[in-house]
Amino acid sequence: MEKEKRTWTVTLADGAKIEGLTLNSGANTFHSETEITPEMFDGNLSEVHISASDGDMTGCAYPDTLHDAELVQIMQPADTPDGQWAFILREIPADQLFMAKIQAQLDFLAMSADVDLEDM
């Protein structure tokens, strides 16, 4: 009996599922027969769940949950060896989140005080 091919499901923060994905072993590139667009991920990456059809996460470079993720890249079928859509996610490191928060606070204060930070 032939072993069923393992597929992956990515569940976004709003509950939307991207199913039937394949994954390069030990890599972080998901492949999809259906079109993948940036709009699918907009505002939906605060918590991302990744699961394997057989429950076995070995061979996956991702943890089962990503917090504060970002879409790194979408590749169109013409740009992939298997002719499928492909995408890569990554979890934003805590230090980068902290720096972005501080920058946003500085920008807000500068705007409120009508100060141009470029002049400082």
Secondary structure, 3 states (H helix, E strand, C coil): CCCCCCCEEEECCCCCEEEEEEECCCCCEEEECCCCCHHHCCCCCCEEEEEECCCCCCCCCCCCEEECEEEEEEECHHHCCCCCEEEEEEECCHHHHHHHHHHHHHHHHHHHCCCCHHHC
